[in-house]
Amino acid sequence: MPARTTANQIAFRYRSVDSTSGVTRETAKRLAEYLGVDETQAIHQALHELAVRVLPQYEPDDGPLTAGQVRQIKKRAPQGEKRSVRSSLFNKETA
């Protein structure tokens, strides 16, 4: 584990009341106890869940395909073969 320096730490202040923008220390303690971790780990878990929910989980692409890229895809993909798929999800009775 890397050594702690003040450069990679922040001051964390609990709120005086629970709200949509923060929690009290008591709530953090209760959450940590419920999760079976310490308060710091509970904060990390909460931030991780928020990051997964809010931040994109993939690298942005280069935008729409160019005409040349579309031509390459069409050239490599099988062409002219129409296929059908029979579904067994619905029973079709023949008359």
Residue pairs with C-beta under 8 A, 6 or more apart in sequence:
2 8
12 43
14 22
14 23
14 24
14 25
14 28
15 21
15 22
15 23
15 24
16 24
17 24
18 24
18 27
23 31
25 39
28 39
28 42
28 43
29 39
31 42
31 46
32 38
32 39
32 41
32 42
35 41
35 42
35 45
37 45
65 73
